Amino acid sequence: MQYVKHLECVLCGKTYPASPTATTCPACGPSGILDVVFDYDAISHREDRDEVIHSTDNGLWRWMPLLPVEPDGPRGPLLPGNTPLVPAPRLAEALGVGRLWLKDEGRAPTASLKDRASAIGVAKALEVGARTVATASTGNAASSLAGACAAAGLRSVIFVPKTAAEGKVAQLLIFGATVFQVQGSYADAFRLATEAIAEQPGWYNRLSGINPYLVEGKKTCGLEIALDLNWKVPDWVVVSVGDGCTVAGIARAFIELKRIGWIDRVPRILGVQAAGSRAIADAFATERYAPGGEDTIADGIAVGEPRNWIKAVTRIKATGGTFTLVTDDEIREAMRLTGRLTGVFAEPAAGAAVAGLQKATVQGIIGKSDSVAVVVSGSGLKDVRRAIEAAGAPLKVQPTIEAVRAALPPMN
Amino acid sequence: MQYVKHLECVLCGKTYPASPTATTCPACGPSGILDVVFDYDAISHREDRDEVIHSTDNGLWRWMPLLPVEPDGPRGPLLPGNTPLVPAPRLAEALGVGRLWLKDEGRAPTASLKDRASAIGVAKALEVGARTVATASTGNAASSLAGACAAAGLRSVIFVPKTAAEGKVAQLLIFGATVFQVQGSYADAFRLATEAIAEQPGWYNRLSGINPYLVEGKKTCGLEIALDLNWKVPDWVVVSVGDGCTVAGIARAFIELKRIGWIDRVPRILGVQAAGSRAIADAFATERYAPGGEDTIADGIAVGEPRNWIKAVTRIKATGGTFTLVTDDEIREAMRLTGRLTGVFAEPAAGAAVAGLQKATVQGIIGKSDSVAVVVSGSGLKDVRRAIEAAGAPLKVQPTIEAVRAALPPMN
């Protein structure tokens, strides 16, 4: 917190002290998302980017000057960060771009980018002495919170709707979370979580879109991309967009690095939404926001009422970036293409990012000589059912060598 | 290959040149597993352990002096190695050991330790100019090969039995493998793979238990444990055992490091087998080998006819180690315990390792002040069905705050 000045409402601009239990702007209500404001001049004068390079063992904590936690404060032991930026020359050639890397967040502790946010959530919970952290989620945010809490000895309480996938619930239970399976919708689960947290003063709130600190953890994914490329950022960074929080964080990373003089220019951000869940892309195009659908196989970005749409729109505009929309068929094809040409098994939301890049090259938004980093937000192993839909079928053969010979495709 | 002297049969002791396409001892047949013999005196004189520390970016290739590949030869781009050694103080306390770490191989490129072997397999295939690599497997060996081949632009051909889990087949297909689903048993799939490779001169053989080089890749897991602990090895290293190849490789790591003077002593290796698949543990105890069952939920160590039993028995004896046996119930309980106390989601074979450690502490084999590293061989996300069996059930509630209050367990 040594460089945090205050929190600022993205709607009305009012400022508030950076209390660890801050949520949204009291004046504006739930839409009044608070932004953490840092003293960039001080960071620029006092911090040295070369020190960041040599603190590999600290994972995401190497970015402490740009994080809203106490430098000597408590932290959980599960350490996100340092995911590989995988060069993808074969995929670059197939998509028609100059250079391509995949930031593989599937290699995080619980196999998604959300571990970066949960590490901040757990640090803040420990800061205020909470014993319990609570959220509502059906996906990566929940499992990353449960894993981070297990490692830190905190209790996690997760509200999931009755439709939550069996496998994801299993992951929560393995991590020892108290899981309420609400016999209702996701909106019911979210409301119940909010009510329960309100009446349990000892519980820390990790509801995405309410807690102002989590996005700063997600930001470290962008900071790492710059570091991984030795501060020579690519022309484009591609991020799939659901609530808008992740893309806002990653865009902010580059804007901040430019502001403190650690990089020379900000890469353009390509936001990718599913055609069936496009509220933020539409707000970007029309400058008017309306809630949208949640119709896509990519559950990580199926968000009808995104709370962080303003941040997402504003920040992508600030980078000179834009949006593309992709269909479920295009997502499945991109999952196959990524697997076949890189050995990285992308979750559907990450397949969407690759599909969006592919579309942007066809549309001429991204050029043949451009360099591109794609954020692979989580592992495909988290949603095997969708992978099976995308993967195709094996060759069934009788157990004879003659049958194998007959079925063998041409080997070129 | 700068320090490789030759290959040596573990049965008859005959030596052979280290040809990249070597398989088993022609004199002894399939049981005549070949061992790579290095010139340890030369390594000891010419190599410096401090150089290894500073070559993080090379992943497992930082161990080049101890690997059977050409230092300047071709390699695939998917880079295993540098998995975290996660401190597990809460689990240490629960199990009653002095210090405990988990080597989390679930953080490897395709989420298992087998990526270390497949990287060697792909490097050897590229060395001989092969375009196709083939194997029979239903599990981690297959998916790691398919991923490594995809990244390197090689074709992978995988023979799986008809019982192979849908999710694992999906992972292979996402990586673009040619998958033969043999309408027969695993033995049928293995036989067909052997026959098909024999009649396709351009195919490289990655059959575990035949290819003598793969185990040297697995060895790097043990080498890393020593490095992660700054060359102060723990009292015990715990590894679950199926075919025997992995534990033999990890034991070898420490024996070699001691031989070249980079560590002062060899940790004792605790091999863990499932009570229903215990051929190697029995051979260790009785000094007589007989094939055994394959009856365990931990499919990664369900091996009735382990090909590397001699190596496993000899090497564990050489470390002063021993075996424990665990039941499926103990494996499920250990998966829960590990998740709840560390945030690491272990596959059943890795749960077996934790269960074996727990048993060894109860039996007094491992003492209260001992330090222990457990190899978590792969991610629990690979086998969600087994995780669900282990995980327990959520609390079902109606969507009212009263229902939540009533169902809330005591928070201590």
Boltz contact constraints between the chains, C-beta under 6 A:
constraints:
  - contact:
      token1: [A, 78]
      token2: [B, 343]
      max_distance: 6.0
  - contact:
      token1: [A, 90]
      token2: [B, 153]
      max_distance: 6.0
  - contact:
      token1: [A, 107]
      token2: [B, 107]
      max_distance: 6.0
  - contact:
      token1: [A, 147]
      token2: [B, 343]
      max_distance: 6.0
  - contact:
      token1: [A, 150]
      token2: [B, 340]
      max_distance: 6.0
  - contact:
      token1: [A, 150]
      token2: [B, 343]
      max_distance: 6.0
  - contact:
      token1: [A, 151]
      token2: [B, 342]
      max_distance: 6.0
  - contact:
      token1: [A, 151]
      token2: [B, 343]
      max_distance: 6.0
  - contact:
      token1: [A, 153]
      token2: [B, 90]
      max_distance: 6.0
  - contact:
      token1: [A, 167]
      token2: [B, 384]
      max_distance: 6.0
  - contact:
      token1: [A, 169]
      token2: [B, 394]
      max_distance: 6.0
  - contact:
      token1: [A, 170]
      token2: [B, 387]
      max_distance: 6.0
  - contact:
      token1: [A, 170]
      token2: [B, 388]
      max_distance: 6.0
  - contact:
      token1: [A, 170]
      token2: [B, 391]
      max_distance: 6.0
  - contact:
      token1: [A, 173]
      token2: [B, 391]
      max_distance: 6.0
  - contact:
      token1: [A, 173]
      token2: [B, 392]
      max_distance: 6.0
  - contact:
      token1: [A, 174]
      token2: [B, 339]
      max_distance: 6.0
  - contact:
      token1: [A, 174]
      token2: [B, 345]
      max_distance: 6.0
  - contact:
      token1: [A, 174]
      token2: [B, 387]
      max_distance: 6.0
  - contact:
      token1: [A, 174]
      token2: [B, 391]
      max_distance: 6.0
  - contact:
      token1: [A, 175]
      token2: [B, 339]
      max_distance: 6.0
  - contact:
      token1: [A, 176]
      token2: [B, 340]
      max_distance: 6.0
  - contact:
      token1: [A, 179]
      token2: [B, 394]
      max_distance: 6.0
  - contact:
      token1: [A, 180]
      token2: [B, 395]
      max_distance: 6.0
  - contact:
      token1: [A, 180]
      token2: [B, 397]
      max_distance: 6.0
  - contact:
      token1: [A, 181]
      token2: [B, 394]
      max_distance: 6.0
  - contact:
      token1: [A, 181]
      token2: [B, 396]
      max_distance: 6.0
  - contact:
      token1: [A, 182]
      token2: [B, 397]
      max_distance: 6.0
  - contact:
      token1: [A, 182]
      token2: [B, 399]
      max_distance: 6.0
  - contact:
      token1: [A, 183]
      token2: [B, 398]
      max_distance: 6.0
  - contact:
      token1: [A, 184]
      token2: [B, 399]
      max_distance: 6.0
  - contact:
      token1: [A, 188]
      token2: [B, 399]
      max_distance: 6.0
  - contact:
      token1: [A, 192]
      token2: [B, 404]
      max_distance: 6.0
  - contact:
      token1: [A, 195]
      token2: [B, 401]
      max_distance: 6.0
  - contact:
      token1: [A, 196]
      token2: [B, 404]
      max_distance: 6.0
  - contact:
      token1: [A, 339]
      token2: [B, 174]
      max_distance: 6.0
  - contact:
      token1: [A, 339]
      token2: [B, 175]
      max_distance: 6.0
  - contact:
      token1: [A, 340]
      token2: [B, 150]
      max_distance: 6.0
  - contact:
      token1: [A, 340]
      token2: [B, 176]
      max_distance: 6.0
  - contact:
      token1: [A, 342]
      token2: [B, 151]
      max_distance: 6.0
  - contact:
      token1: [A, 343]
      token2: [B, 78]
      max_distance: 6.0
  - contact:
      token1: [A, 343]
      token2: [B, 147]
      max_distance: 6.0
  - contact:
      token1: [A, 343]
      token2: [B, 150]
      max_distance: 6.0
  - contact:
      token1: [A, 343]
      token2: [B, 151]
      max_distance: 6.0
  - contact:
      token1: [A, 345]
      token2: [B, 174]
      max_distance: 6.0
  - contact:
      token1: [A, 381]
      token2: [B, 381]
      max_distance: 6.0
  - contact:
      token1: [A, 384]
      token2: [B, 167]
      max_distance: 6.0
  - contact:
      token1: [A, 387]
      token2: [B, 170]
      max_distance: 6.0
  - contact:
      token1: [A, 387]
      token2: [B, 174]
      max_distance: 6.0
  - contact:
      token1: [A, 388]
      token2: [B, 170]
      max_distance: 6.0
  - contact:
      token1: [A, 391]
      token2: [B, 170]
      max_distance: 6.0
  - contact:
      token1: [A, 391]
      token2: [B, 173]
      max_distance: 6.0
  - contact:
      token1: [A, 391]
      token2: [B, 174]
      max_distance: 6.0
  - contact:
      token1: [A, 392]
      token2: [B, 173]
      max_distance: 6.0
  - contact:
      token1: [A, 394]
      token2: [B, 169]
      max_distance: 6.0
  - contact:
      token1: [A, 394]
      token2: [B, 179]
      max_distance: 6.0
  - contact:
      token1: [A, 394]
      token2: [B, 181]
      max_distance: 6.0
  - contact:
      token1: [A, 395]
      token2: [B, 180]
      max_distance: 6.0
  - contact:
      token1: [A, 396]
      token2: [B, 181]
      max_distance: 6.0
  - contact:
      token1: [A, 397]
      token2: [B, 180]
      max_distance: 6.0
  - contact:
      token1: [A, 397]
      token2: [B, 182]
      max_distance: 6.0
  - contact:
      token1: [A, 398]
      token2: [B, 183]
      max_distance: 6.0
  - contact:
      token1: [A, 399]
      token2: [B, 182]
      max_distance: 6.0
  - contact:
      token1: [A, 399]
      token2: [B, 184]
      max_distance: 6.0
  - contact:
      token1: [A, 399]
      token2: [B, 188]
      max_distance: 6.0
  - contact:
      token1: [A, 401]
      token2: [B, 195]
      max_distance: 6.0
  - contact:
      token1: [A, 404]
      token2: [B, 192]
      max_distance: 6.0
  - contact:
      token1: [A, 404]
      token2: [B, 196]
      max_distance: 6.0
